């Protein structure tokens, strides 16, 4: 699996609008096992995203989907800066909607 | 919802063992909507965890479960240090096994 943990800093007052766009863009992305959008609790302008994909190719392909391209176009002016960005190799756990993931029993 | 994004640095050569313990401890935790364990791709000793819980109380309660306490006891000597630790407020996305989560259609 392939994944990302990233932080976005929204333009002033734009975090909720950015968040809505990020949530809608999670619709029907092939190979997407998890896409979790969260508010930072210490910085009122920041968001975190954790993404899990079948592989890097699935993630790259998602960026060409018309709805994702549209979301990126609308989100870009709401982003003041990009914070941390970590490429991860997810192994398993709970909450991965993946056929082959090492899913816990719970 | 309540969540955490955290980084663990394993003791030399102990990342895989630590990873196995973290994966098994995701079993049957009430109120746990996601618990994703991943390897860092740039540092061979580091792991990342993204956790999503119903609320902070669910997370706190999990730390008292016998299997979690046992896992913590076994994991502790394998951890060299704790890296970043971010408390997040998850809003929705894909991959949250939560009844009330703002789940995408896909």
Backbone of each chain as ProteinMPNN parsed JSONL, in Angstrom:
{"seq_chain_A": "XXXXXXXXXXXXXXXXXXXXXXXXXXXXXXXXXXXXXXXXXXXXXXXXXXXXXXXXXXXXXXXXXXXXXXXXXXXXXXXXXXXXXXXXXXXXXXXXXXXXXXXXXX", "coords_chain_A": {"N_chain_A": [[0.838, -1.203, 0.0], [0.238, 2.339, -0.366], [0.681, 5.581, 0.935], [-0.202, 8.804, 2.348], [0.498, 11.39, 4.661], [-0.573, 14.49, 5.359], [-0.417, 18.064, 5.826], [-2.414, 20.915, 5.564], [-2.48, 24.403, 5.331], [-4.998, 26.624, 5.639], [-6.19, 29.517, 3.846], [-6.886, 32.637, 5.535], [-9.813, 32.275, 7.431], [-10.885, 30.358, 5.743], [-10.891, 27.662, 6.252], [-13.106, 25.878, 6.735], [-14.459, 25.876, 4.331], [-12.53, 24.856, 2.623], [-12.254, 22.356, 3.75], [-14.77, 21.202, 3.186], [-14.605, 20.907, 0.424], [-12.495, 19.126, 0.201], [-13.632, 16.889, 1.382], [-15.736, 16.213, -0.353], [-14.327, 15.435, -2.556], [-13.537, 12.901, -2.1], [-15.098, 11.035, -3.177], [-15.742, 7.999, -4.665], [-13.089, 7.042, -5.568], [-11.039, 5.026, -7.321], [-9.167, 2.384, -5.891], [-8.71, 3.69, -3.551], [-8.269, 3.351, -0.176], [-8.508, 4.573, 2.236], [-9.292, 7.843, 3.35], [-8.935, 10.359, 5.178], [-10.114, 13.219, 6.634], [-9.283, 15.904, 8.701], [-9.568, 18.376, 11.303], [-6.957, 20.424, 12.582], [-6.258, 20.646, 16.041], [-4.965, 22.597, 17.391], [-4.355, 24.698, 15.823], [-6.192, 26.965, 14.223], [-6.346, 27.263, 11.516], [-5.509, 25.07, 10.173], [-5.525, 21.859, 8.511], [-5.501, 18.267, 8.469], [-4.658, 15.47, 6.479], [-5.002, 12.027, 6.03], [-4.134, 9.588, 3.854], [-4.762, 6.477, 2.241], [-3.791, 4.261, -0.19], [-4.158, 1.766, -2.761], [-1.831, 1.478, -4.287], [0.978, 3.479, -5.447], [0.393, 4.191, -8.029], [-2.428, 4.171, -8.158], [-3.009, 6.374, -6.591], [-1.833, 8.406, -8.119], [-3.317, 8.189, -10.439], [-5.777, 9.041, -9.535], [-5.562, 11.749, -9.478], [-6.11, 12.563, -11.986], [-8.786, 12.263, -12.356], [-11.867, 13.699, -13.367], [-13.533, 14.892, -11.372], [-11.804, 15.18, -9.266], [-9.836, 16.823, -10.318], [-11.372, 19.101, -10.686], [-12.01, 19.678, -8.035], [-9.464, 20.244, -7.021], [-8.888, 22.562, -8.426], [-10.759, 24.308, -7.333], [-10.009, 24.238, -4.681], [-7.421, 25.208, -4.495], [-7.099, 28.13, -4.355], [-7.887, 28.48, -1.744], [-5.956, 27.57, -0.114], [-3.346, 28.44, 1.919], [-0.77, 27.619, 2.481], [1.335, 24.695, 2.189], [1.851, 22.313, 4.624], [3.545, 19.941, 6.564], [4.471, 16.926, 4.854], [4.245, 13.633, 4.442], [5.277, 10.68, 3.005], [3.963, 7.518, 3.308], [4.018, 4.0, 4.117], [1.449, 2.189, 4.398], [0.461, -0.508, 6.504], [-1.519, -1.953, 7.798], [-4.358, -2.39, 9.946], [-7.237, -0.92, 11.366], [-10.142, 0.079, 9.699], [-9.39, 0.284, 7.096], [-10.547, 0.145, 3.951], [-9.9, -2.095, 2.291], [-9.36, -4.838, 0.156], [-7.166, -6.598, 0.574], [-6.019, -5.805, 2.937], [-4.356, -5.971, 6.089], [-6.489, -6.552, 8.219], [-7.836, -5.806, 11.361], [-9.579, -7.838, 13.768], [-11.606, -6.572, 15.137]], "CA_chain_A": [[0.0, 0.0, 0.0], [0.916, 3.634, -0.477], [-0.121, 6.547, 1.66], [0.288, 10.146, 2.609], [-0.019, 12.181, 5.775], [-0.226, 15.85, 4.966], [-1.047, 19.183, 6.521], [-2.714, 22.084, 4.75], [-2.837, 25.623, 6.05], [-5.989, 27.338, 4.837], [-6.195, 30.977, 3.87], [-7.667, 33.099, 6.696], [-11.264, 32.108, 7.394], [-11.306, 29.465, 4.665], [-10.693, 26.247, 6.576], [-14.311, 25.046, 6.579], [-14.75, 25.755, 2.901], [-11.528, 23.92, 2.094], [-12.602, 21.041, 4.291], [-15.912, 20.681, 2.417], [-14.143, 20.494, -0.909], [-11.685, 17.902, 0.361], [-14.521, 15.763, 1.683], [-16.512, 15.79, -1.523], [-13.443, 14.838, -3.568], [-13.208, 11.507, -1.762], [-16.117, 10.195, -3.79], [-15.506, 7.028, -5.736], [-11.75, 7.034, -6.147], [-10.585, 3.627, -7.383], [-7.907, 2.084, -5.2], [-8.575, 4.473, -2.314], [-8.678, 2.531, 0.967], [-8.873, 5.481, 3.327], [-9.036, 9.261, 3.057], [-9.482, 10.916, 6.415], [-9.887, 14.66, 6.711], [-9.421, 16.301, 10.11], [-9.097, 19.698, 11.721], [-5.935, 20.517, 13.622], [-6.929, 21.176, 17.234], [-4.182, 23.675, 18.012], [-4.181, 25.777, 14.855], [-7.534, 27.115, 13.638], [-6.32, 27.366, 10.058], [-4.879, 23.884, 9.579], [-6.186, 20.576, 8.306], [-4.641, 17.106, 8.227], [-5.236, 14.398, 5.674], [-4.306, 10.736, 5.957], [-4.622, 8.859, 2.674], [-4.215, 5.14, 1.994], [-4.093, 3.823, -1.554], [-3.69, 0.434, -3.142], [-0.431, 1.671, -4.65], [1.235, 4.851, -5.853], [-0.278, 4.42, -9.314], [-3.826, 4.513, -7.882], [-3.043, 7.762, -6.134], [-1.503, 9.282, -9.251], [-4.45, 8.158, -11.37], [-6.9, 9.81, -8.978], [-5.356, 13.172, -9.766], [-6.62, 12.833, -13.333], [-10.241, 12.153, -12.392], [-12.445, 15.032, -13.565], [-14.039, 15.505, -10.135], [-10.658, 15.545, -8.43], [-9.233, 18.019, -10.948], [-12.255, 20.223, -10.383], [-11.85, 19.999, -6.608], [-8.152, 20.88, -6.849], [-8.999, 23.922, -8.954], [-11.503, 25.137, -6.382], [-9.341, 24.256, -3.37], [-6.104, 25.858, -4.524], [-7.079, 29.503, -3.807], [-8.214, 28.472, -0.308], [-4.788, 27.047, 0.602], [-2.298, 29.448, 2.082], [0.513, 26.937, 2.337], [1.364, 23.277, 2.473], [2.705, 22.007, 5.764], [4.247, 18.668, 6.458], [4.003, 15.97, 3.848], [4.99, 12.395, 4.657], [4.879, 9.492, 2.251], [3.983, 6.381, 4.225], [3.694, 2.678, 3.587], [0.507, 1.6, 5.35], [0.586, -1.958, 6.618], [-2.8, -2.522, 8.175], [-5.061, -1.75, 11.042], [-8.685, -0.925, 11.377], [-10.649, 1.22, 8.939], [-8.923, 0.279, 5.712], [-11.513, -0.542, 3.109], [-9.045, -2.711, 1.288], [-9.539, -6.294, 0.152], [-6.024, -7.373, 1.075], [-5.373, -5.188, 4.092], [-4.267, -6.734, 7.335], [-7.567, -5.938, 9.002], [-8.034, -6.346, 12.705], [-10.853, -8.54, 13.921], [-12.621, -5.725, 15.777]], "C_chain_A": [[0.877, 1.259, 0.0], [0.066, 4.648, 0.265], [0.58, 7.868, 1.867], [-0.306, 10.661, 3.91], [0.409, 13.614, 5.479], [-1.001, 16.889, 5.739], [-1.241, 20.322, 5.527], [-3.001, 23.261, 5.685], [-3.767, 26.421, 5.153], [-5.747, 28.842, 4.889], [-7.108, 31.428, 5.014], [-9.173, 32.935, 6.492], [-11.775, 31.091, 6.388], [-11.206, 27.986, 5.015], [-11.942, 25.395, 6.331], [-14.666, 24.84, 5.109], [-13.785, 24.759, 2.24], [-11.857, 22.491, 2.515], [-13.761, 20.41, 3.491], [-15.482, 20.179, 1.052], [-13.34, 19.204, -0.815], [-12.568, 16.699, 0.63], [-15.269, 15.292, 0.452], [-15.614, 15.087, -2.545], [-13.063, 13.406, -3.233], [-14.174, 10.529, -2.422], [-15.54, 9.273, -4.856], [-14.131, 7.139, -6.381], [-11.244, 5.595, -6.146], [-9.242, 3.44, -6.674], [-7.703, 2.888, -3.934], [-9.128, 3.67, -1.147], [-9.037, 3.377, 2.177], [-8.479, 6.894, 2.922], [-9.718, 10.018, 4.186], [-9.092, 12.382, 6.536], [-10.199, 15.128, 8.126], [-8.947, 17.731, 10.319], [-7.931, 19.54, 12.688], [-6.605, 21.133, 14.85], [-6.163, 22.319, 17.884], [-4.012, 24.869, 17.091], [-5.472, 25.879, 14.039], [-7.523, 27.227, 12.113], [-5.855, 26.078, 9.39], [-5.767, 22.641, 9.529], [-5.132, 19.498, 8.124], [-5.384, 16.107, 7.35], [-4.361, 13.157, 5.802], [-4.933, 9.964, 4.81], [-3.964, 7.493, 2.591], [-4.72, 4.676, 0.634], [-3.561, 2.415, -1.793], [-2.2, 0.476, -3.501], [-0.261, 3.106, -5.138], [0.518, 5.187, -7.161], [-1.752, 4.803, -9.115], [-3.933, 5.968, -7.446], [-2.816, 8.71, -7.308], [-2.686, 9.352, -10.209], [-5.617, 8.999, -10.861], [-6.786, 11.289, -9.333], [-5.824, 13.56, -11.163], [-8.14, 12.716, -13.418], [-10.846, 13.549, -12.51], [-12.906, 15.682, -12.26], [-12.899, 15.912, -9.202], [-9.968, 16.784, -9.0], [-10.061, 19.263, -10.63], [-12.094, 20.663, -8.926], [-10.519, 20.705, -6.366], [-8.21, 22.336, -7.313], [-9.711, 24.842, -7.956], [-10.784, 25.273, -5.043], [-8.099, 25.144, -3.376], [-6.125, 27.286, -3.953], [-7.393, 29.575, -2.302], [-7.039, 27.999, 0.539], [-3.717, 28.129, 0.689], [-0.922, 28.817, 1.914], [0.347, 25.449, 2.622], [2.329, 23.06, 3.629], [3.437, 20.71, 5.531], [3.627, 17.758, 5.412], [4.866, 14.713, 3.993], [4.432, 11.29, 3.777], [5.036, 8.295, 3.183], [3.67, 5.088, 3.472], [2.756, 2.01, 4.589], [0.598, 0.078, 5.33], [-0.751, -2.598, 6.968], [-3.417, -1.737, 9.293], [-6.547, -1.888, 10.878], [-9.141, 0.285, 10.57], [-10.104, 1.305, 7.533], [-9.922, -0.516, 4.883], [-10.792, -1.185, 1.926], [-9.228, -4.213, 1.333], [-8.386, -7.034, 0.822], [-5.392, -6.823, 2.33], [-5.377, -6.126, 5.291], [-5.238, -6.116, 8.319], [-7.687, -6.593, 10.363], [-9.419, -6.973, 12.787], [-11.97, -7.616, 14.39], [-13.414, -4.892, 14.804]], "O_chain_A": [[2.066, 1.229, 0.318], [-1.162, 4.571, 0.22], [1.772, 8.026, 1.603], [-1.469, 10.401, 4.221], [1.598, 13.91, 5.364], [-2.095, 16.631, 6.241], [-0.342, 20.647, 4.751], [-3.682, 23.114, 6.7], [-3.392, 26.84, 4.058], [-5.177, 29.365, 5.847], [-8.004, 30.687, 5.419], [-9.73, 33.403, 5.5], [-12.986, 30.972, 6.197], [-11.419, 27.137, 4.149], [-11.841, 24.301, 5.776], [-15.114, 23.767, 4.706], [-14.183, 23.937, 1.415], [-11.748, 21.551, 1.728], [-13.722, 19.224, 3.165], [-15.95, 19.14, 0.586], [-13.486, 18.305, -1.644], [-12.28, 15.601, 0.155], [-15.417, 14.088, 0.24], [-16.082, 14.244, -3.309], [-12.345, 12.76, -3.997], [-14.061, 9.318, -2.23], [-14.927, 9.725, -5.823], [-14.02, 7.31, -7.595], [-11.042, 5.01, -5.082], [-8.315, 4.233, -6.839], [-6.651, 2.794, -3.302], [-10.314, 3.34, -1.123], [-9.79, 2.936, 3.046], [-7.472, 7.11, 2.247], [-10.92, 10.28, 4.147], [-7.913, 12.737, 6.54], [-11.244, 14.795, 8.684], [-8.062, 18.228, 9.622], [-7.922, 18.629, 13.515], [-7.427, 22.04, 14.718], [-6.656, 22.943, 18.823], [-3.574, 25.935, 17.525], [-5.797, 24.981, 13.262], [-8.583, 27.281, 11.49], [-5.811, 26.003, 8.162], [-6.626, 22.419, 10.382], [-4.015, 19.771, 7.684], [-6.595, 15.931, 7.477], [-3.137, 13.23, 5.695], [-6.139, 9.719, 4.807], [-2.766, 7.355, 2.837], [-5.918, 4.698, 0.354], [-2.644, 1.948, -1.118], [-1.419, -0.374, -3.075], [-1.232, 3.857, -5.233], [0.09, 6.322, -7.372], [-2.266, 5.666, -9.828], [-4.828, 6.697, -7.874], [-3.531, 9.7, -7.463], [-3.022, 10.418, -10.726], [-6.354, 9.594, -11.647], [-7.791, 11.987, -9.471], [-5.922, 14.744, -11.485], [-8.723, 13.041, -14.453], [-10.401, 14.478, -11.837], [-12.7, 16.878, -12.055], [-13.02, 16.873, -8.443], [-9.567, 17.68, -8.256], [-9.521, 20.331, -10.343], [-12.048, 21.855, -8.624], [-10.455, 21.658, -5.591], [-7.651, 23.225, -6.672], [-9.32, 25.994, -7.761], [-10.922, 26.283, -4.354], [-7.77, 25.761, -2.362], [-5.26, 27.628, -3.146], [-7.185, 30.611, -1.67], [-7.109, 28.022, 1.768], [-3.25, 28.656, -0.321], [-0.029, 29.392, 1.293], [-0.641, 25.012, 3.211], [3.459, 23.548, 3.623], [3.891, 20.425, 4.423], [2.43, 17.817, 5.129], [6.062, 14.731, 3.703], [3.234, 11.005, 3.813], [6.097, 8.082, 3.77], [3.138, 5.093, 2.362], [3.209, 1.345, 5.521], [0.786, -0.538, 4.281], [-1.068, -3.68, 6.474], [-3.06, -0.59, 9.559], [-7.043, -2.865, 10.315], [-8.605, 1.382, 10.727], [-10.33, 2.298, 6.841], [-10.11, -1.713, 5.101], [-11.032, -0.872, 0.759], [-9.249, -4.807, 2.411], [-8.611, -7.993, 1.559], [-4.343, -7.306, 2.758], [-6.275, -6.948, 5.47], [-4.872, -5.275, 9.14], [-7.64, -7.818, 10.477], [-10.306, -6.678, 11.986], [-13.14, -7.843, 14.082], [-14.297, -4.138, 15.213]]}, "seq_chain_B": "XXXXXXXXXXXXXXXXXXXXXXXXXXXXXXXXXXXXXXXXXXXXXXXXXXXXXXXXXXXXXXXXXXXXXXXXXXXXXXXXXXXXXXXXXXXXXXXXXXXXXXXXXX", "coords_chain_B": {"N_chain_B": [[-15.749, 13.743, 16.545], [-12.609, 12.302, 17.56], [-9.099, 12.321, 17.288], [-5.753, 11.117, 16.518], [-2.539, 11.768, 15.218], [0.453, 10.242, 15.019], [3.978, 9.722, 15.502], [6.307, 7.135, 15.835], [9.522, 6.232, 16.898], [11.347, 3.45, 16.403], [13.38, 1.249, 18.4], [16.73, 0.311, 17.402], [16.508, -1.909, 14.691], [14.063, -2.907, 15.475], [11.651, -2.193, 14.33], [9.795, -3.762, 12.8], [8.898, -5.637, 14.621], [7.694, -4.004, 16.527], [5.713, -2.924, 14.943], [4.094, -5.166, 14.45], [3.022, -5.628, 16.985], [1.569, -3.282, 17.379], [-0.343, -3.579, 15.404], [-1.788, -5.845, 16.213], [-2.981, -4.887, 18.468], [-5.114, -3.443, 17.669], [-7.403, -4.77, 17.77], [-10.813, -5.073, 18.193], [-11.634, -2.595, 19.579], [-13.767, -0.645, 21.306], [-15.56, 2.054, 19.879], [-13.568, 2.788, 18.171], [-12.832, 4.093, 15.11], [-10.996, 4.187, 13.107], [-7.692, 2.985, 12.643], [-4.721, 3.218, 11.676], [-1.761, 1.837, 10.698], [1.503, 2.524, 9.685], [4.575, 2.332, 7.813], [7.253, 4.675, 7.892], [8.599, 6.117, 4.965], [11.026, 7.246, 4.574], [12.632, 6.965, 6.705], [14.043, 4.347, 8.195], [13.508, 3.466, 10.729], [11.15, 4.424, 11.678], [7.622, 4.709, 12.436], [4.218, 5.514, 11.591], [1.109, 6.447, 13.004], [-2.319, 6.77, 12.479], [-5.151, 7.591, 14.147], [-8.648, 7.295, 14.686], [-11.33, 8.108, 16.671], [-14.505, 7.688, 18.333], [-14.888, 9.581, 20.348], [-12.951, 11.496, 22.745], [-13.14, 10.149, 25.134], [-13.587, 7.482, 24.417], [-11.124, 6.829, 23.344], [-9.499, 7.126, 25.596], [-10.595, 5.19, 27.253], [-9.872, 2.897, 25.892], [-7.259, 2.534, 26.569], [-7.315, 1.22, 28.907], [-8.088, -1.329, 28.38], [-7.474, -4.799, 28.749], [-5.997, -6.152, 26.693], [-4.847, -4.057, 25.348], [-3.324, -2.82, 27.3], [-1.522, -4.86, 27.744], [-0.282, -4.94, 25.249], [0.939, -2.436, 25.209], [2.78, -2.743, 27.251], [4.473, -4.653, 26.105], [5.314, -3.262, 23.867], [6.661, -0.99, 24.699], [9.509, -1.301, 25.383], [10.491, -1.491, 22.818], [10.396, 0.921, 21.661], [12.223, 3.689, 20.768], [11.982, 6.447, 20.819], [9.435, 9.023, 21.003], [7.971, 10.616, 18.312], [6.556, 13.23, 16.442], [3.33, 14.349, 17.546], [0.069, 14.762, 17.077], [-3.011, 16.032, 17.983], [-6.084, 15.558, 16.539], [-9.167, 16.592, 14.951], [-11.18, 14.626, 13.493], [-13.241, 14.813, 10.601], [-14.505, 13.595, 8.453], [-14.682, 11.541, 5.517], [-13.297, 8.848, 3.704], [-13.273, 5.477, 4.629], [-13.755, 5.493, 7.303], [-14.963, 3.642, 9.827], [-17.479, 4.333, 11.018], [-20.631, 4.919, 12.472], [-21.88, 7.469, 12.309], [-20.274, 8.971, 10.662], [-19.26, 11.357, 8.207], [-19.462, 10.004, 5.464], [-18.018, 9.335, 2.352], [-19.506, 8.685, -0.861], [-18.182, 6.786, -2.361]], "CA_chain_B": [[-14.75, 12.677, 16.582], [-11.327, 12.629, 18.187], [-8.078, 11.529, 16.609], [-4.333, 11.344, 16.747], [-1.53, 11.379, 14.23], [1.667, 10.171, 15.818], [5.159, 9.046, 14.951], [7.13, 6.396, 16.783], [10.837, 5.808, 16.418], [11.644, 2.158, 17.027], [14.764, 0.928, 18.74], [17.394, -0.246, 16.211], [16.133, -3.25, 14.263], [12.837, -3.372, 16.141], [10.45, -1.619, 13.749], [8.793, -4.759, 12.389], [8.312, -6.231, 15.828], [6.805, -2.987, 17.082], [4.582, -2.837, 14.022], [3.212, -6.317, 14.696], [2.3, -5.424, 18.248], [0.591, -2.209, 17.172], [-1.442, -4.096, 14.586], [-2.654, -6.768, 16.957], [-3.704, -4.174, 19.524], [-6.278, -2.739, 17.113], [-8.525, -5.697, 17.823], [-12.018, -4.902, 19.016], [-11.623, -1.468, 20.498], [-15.041, 0.067, 21.15], [-15.462, 3.47, 19.542], [-12.442, 3.034, 17.257], [-13.324, 4.174, 13.737], [-9.863, 3.909, 12.214], [-6.408, 2.834, 13.341], [-3.907, 2.879, 10.512], [-0.345, 1.742, 11.046], [2.284, 2.658, 8.446], [6.013, 2.594, 7.885], [7.799, 5.863, 7.258], [9.349, 5.659, 3.787], [12.342, 7.898, 4.492], [13.393, 6.648, 7.913], [13.819, 2.904, 8.378], [13.168, 3.107, 12.106], [9.941, 5.13, 12.13], [6.25, 4.313, 12.11], [3.178, 6.521, 11.795], [-0.22, 5.936, 13.319], [-3.458, 7.693, 12.441], [-6.251, 6.997, 14.909], [-9.906, 8.042, 14.746], [-12.191, 7.589, 17.735], [-15.807, 8.331, 18.497], [-14.612, 10.768, 21.152], [-11.731, 11.339, 23.535], [-13.39, 9.158, 26.181], [-13.383, 6.146, 23.835], [-9.686, 6.603, 23.253], [-8.963, 6.96, 26.948], [-11.072, 3.897, 27.754], [-9.135, 1.811, 25.223], [-5.968, 2.353, 27.234], [-7.53, 0.352, 30.06], [-8.421, -2.688, 27.951], [-6.359, -5.699, 29.086], [-5.13, -6.457, 25.55], [-4.09, -2.85, 25.003], [-2.301, -2.666, 28.347], [-0.499, -5.873, 27.483], [0.478, -4.522, 24.062], [1.781, -1.294, 25.598], [3.894, -3.292, 28.039], [5.434, -5.305, 25.208], [5.824, -2.322, 22.862], [7.465, 0.088, 25.273], [10.965, -1.462, 25.218], [10.864, -1.446, 21.399], [10.286, 2.318, 21.217], [13.372, 4.492, 21.179], [11.481, 7.783, 21.163], [8.178, 9.436, 20.399], [8.156, 11.778, 17.447], [5.42, 14.147, 16.43], [2.067, 13.873, 18.117], [-0.931, 15.791, 16.792], [-4.415, 15.734, 18.264], [-6.897, 16.051, 15.423], [-10.623, 16.437, 15.033], [-11.582, 14.092, 12.192], [-14.557, 15.284, 10.182], [-15.119, 12.588, 7.603], [-13.855, 11.007, 4.454], [-13.513, 7.484, 3.262], [-12.498, 4.556, 5.451], [-14.088, 5.58, 8.721], [-15.999, 2.669, 10.157], [-18.252, 5.03, 12.043], [-22.031, 5.049, 12.075], [-22.319, 8.828, 11.982], [-19.25, 9.734, 9.946], [-19.586, 11.921, 6.903], [-18.799, 9.039, 4.587], [-18.18, 9.587, 0.925], [-20.294, 7.652, -1.524], [-17.347, 5.811, -3.067]], "C_chain_B": [[-13.436, 13.216, 17.145], [-10.262, 11.774, 17.495], [-6.668, 11.94, 16.962], [-3.553, 10.984, 15.495], [-0.207, 11.388, 14.978], [2.769, 9.395, 15.132], [5.918, 8.369, 16.088], [8.476, 6.095, 16.136], [11.199, 4.529, 17.164], [13.118, 2.063, 17.41], [15.4, 0.235, 17.525], [16.965, -1.689, 15.917], [14.803, -3.754, 14.792], [11.552, -2.862, 15.48], [9.394, -2.655, 13.412], [8.111, -5.412, 13.592], [7.311, -5.266, 16.478], [5.532, -2.881, 16.25], [3.584, -3.983, 14.262], [2.396, -6.136, 15.96], [1.227, -4.355, 18.08], [-0.599, -2.714, 16.358], [-2.36, -5.004, 15.384], [-3.487, -6.023, 17.997], [-4.897, -3.396, 18.979], [-7.541, -3.597, 17.198], [-9.632, -5.214, 18.755], [-11.919, -3.785, 20.035], [-12.911, -0.675, 20.298], [-14.82, 1.548, 20.853], [-14.299, 3.808, 18.631], [-12.936, 2.984, 15.824], [-12.208, 3.943, 12.71], [-8.596, 3.869, 13.051], [-5.458, 2.309, 12.277], [-2.428, 2.948, 10.881], [0.473, 1.694, 9.76], [3.764, 2.826, 8.745], [6.328, 3.968, 7.296], [8.659, 5.384, 6.079], [10.736, 6.288, 3.703], [13.226, 7.56, 5.686], [13.072, 5.212, 8.307], [13.473, 2.522, 9.81], [11.82, 3.666, 12.549], [8.638, 4.552, 11.608], [5.328, 5.511, 12.331], [1.875, 5.812, 12.145], [-1.228, 7.067, 13.162], [-4.612, 6.977, 13.124], [-7.471, 7.905, 14.845], [-10.822, 7.348, 15.734], [-13.505, 8.353, 17.764], [-15.655, 9.643, 19.282], [-13.378, 10.49, 22.008], [-11.909, 10.266, 24.609], [-13.181, 7.735, 25.657], [-11.892, 5.829, 23.761], [-9.097, 6.319, 24.63], [-9.344, 5.587, 27.497], [-10.28, 2.741, 27.151], [-7.828, 1.511, 25.948], [-6.08, 1.476, 28.483], [-7.882, -1.077, 29.665], [-7.227, -3.603, 28.218], [-5.423, -5.955, 27.906], [-4.299, -5.25, 25.135], [-2.988, -2.62, 26.036], [-1.16, -3.655, 28.13], [0.372, -5.461, 26.29], [1.412, -3.371, 24.403], [3.002, -1.79, 26.365], [4.948, -3.921, 27.136], [6.062, -4.329, 24.224], [6.852, -1.349, 23.443], [8.971, -0.105, 25.086], [11.436, -1.404, 23.765], [10.848, -0.025, 20.844], [11.485, 3.111, 21.721], [12.927, 5.888, 21.588], [10.138, 8.022, 20.491], [8.45, 10.676, 19.564], [6.957, 12.706, 17.55], [4.167, 13.501, 16.994], [1.045, 14.997, 17.934], [-2.317, 15.287, 17.168], [-5.245, 16.38, 17.156], [-8.386, 15.861, 15.718], [-11.095, 15.945, 13.664], [-13.021, 14.517, 11.867], [-15.251, 14.244, 9.311], [-14.131, 12.104, 6.573], [-14.247, 9.585, 4.144], [-12.682, 6.595, 4.178], [-12.758, 4.685, 6.931], [-15.22, 4.621, 9.011], [-16.851, 3.208, 11.299], [-19.681, 5.192, 11.583], [-22.382, 6.462, 11.625], [-21.333, 9.629, 11.151], [-19.774, 10.227, 8.606], [-18.848, 11.12, 5.846], [-19.048, 9.399, 3.127], [-18.935, 8.43, 0.283], [-19.435, 6.516, -2.061], [-16.934, 4.647, -2.223]], "O_chain_B": [[-13.202, 14.424, 17.192], [-10.519, 10.619, 17.157], [-6.428, 12.96, 17.609], [-3.871, 10.017, 14.804], [0.207, 12.419, 15.51], [2.52, 8.529, 14.293], [6.138, 8.951, 17.15], [8.543, 5.745, 14.958], [11.338, 4.522, 18.387], [13.978, 2.713, 16.816], [14.693, -0.359, 16.711], [17.05, -2.566, 16.777], [14.453, -4.914, 14.578], [10.465, -3.077, 16.018], [8.216, -2.453, 13.707], [6.914, -5.697, 13.573], [6.232, -5.666, 16.916], [4.427, -2.764, 16.781], [2.372, -3.767, 14.27], [1.209, -6.459, 15.992], [0.111, -4.503, 18.578], [-1.736, -2.313, 16.604], [-3.581, -4.936, 15.242], [-4.572, -6.473, 18.366], [-5.616, -2.755, 19.745], [-8.612, -3.189, 16.75], [-9.411, -4.981, 19.943], [-12.103, -4.015, 21.23], [-13.121, -0.095, 19.233], [-14.0, 2.207, 21.491], [-14.059, 4.98, 18.341], [-13.409, 1.943, 15.367], [-12.473, 3.546, 11.575], [-8.443, 4.607, 14.024], [-5.399, 1.108, 12.014], [-1.924, 3.983, 11.316], [0.173, 0.916, 8.854], [4.156, 3.378, 9.774], [5.724, 4.369, 6.301], [9.357, 4.376, 6.181], [11.537, 5.904, 2.851], [14.425, 7.838, 5.678], [11.948, 4.909, 8.707], [13.174, 1.358, 10.077], [11.388, 3.414, 13.673], [8.562, 3.995, 10.513], [5.611, 6.397, 13.138], [1.583, 4.725, 11.646], [-1.017, 8.178, 13.65], [-5.0, 5.881, 12.719], [-7.354, 9.127, 14.937], [-11.058, 6.143, 15.64], [-13.609, 9.486, 17.295], [-16.223, 10.672, 18.916], [-12.835, 9.386, 21.994], [-10.962, 9.561, 24.956], [-12.658, 6.88, 26.373], [-11.458, 4.72, 24.072], [-8.304, 5.394, 24.804], [-8.531, 4.908, 28.124], [-10.043, 1.73, 27.812], [-7.349, 0.377, 25.942], [-5.073, 1.046, 29.045], [-7.966, -1.95, 30.529], [-6.088, -3.225, 27.943], [-4.203, -5.977, 28.075], [-3.185, -5.397, 24.633], [-1.861, -2.269, 25.687], [0.012, -3.324, 28.31], [1.594, -5.612, 26.315], [2.551, -3.335, 23.938], [4.117, -1.315, 26.152], [6.149, -3.758, 27.352], [7.197, -4.524, 23.789], [7.791, -0.941, 22.76], [9.654, 0.83, 24.67], [12.633, -1.282, 23.503], [11.238, 0.207, 19.7], [11.735, 3.198, 22.923], [13.419, 6.448, 22.567], [9.756, 7.328, 19.549], [9.06, 11.643, 20.021], [6.418, 12.927, 18.635], [3.976, 12.286, 16.927], [1.148, 16.051, 18.562], [-2.739, 14.226, 16.71], [-5.127, 17.573, 16.876], [-8.79, 15.094, 16.593], [-11.378, 16.751, 12.777], [-13.886, 14.572, 12.741], [-16.46, 14.04, 9.429], [-12.917, 12.236, 6.728], [-15.399, 9.186, 4.31], [-11.529, 6.908, 4.474], [-12.069, 4.064, 7.739], [-16.323, 4.781, 8.488], [-16.93, 2.626, 12.381], [-19.929, 5.56, 10.435], [-23.113, 6.631, 10.649], [-21.522, 10.829, 10.949], [-20.615, 9.593, 7.969], [-17.767, 11.495, 5.393], [-20.169, 9.725, 2.737], [-18.988, 7.329, 0.832], [-19.918, 5.393, -2.201], [-16.229, 3.758, -2.7]]}, "name": "protein", "num_of_chains": 2, "seq": "XXXXXXXXXXXXXXXXXXXXXXXXXXXXXXXXXXXXXXXXXXXXXXXXXXXXXXXXXXXXXXXXXXXXXXXXXXXXXXXXXXXXXXXXXXXXXXXXXXXXXXXXXXXXXXXXXXXXXXXXXXXXXXXXXXXXXXXXXXXXXXXXXXXXXXXXXXXXXXXXXXXXXXXXXXXXXXXXXXXXXXXXXXXXXXXXXXXXXXXXXXXXXXXXXXXX"}
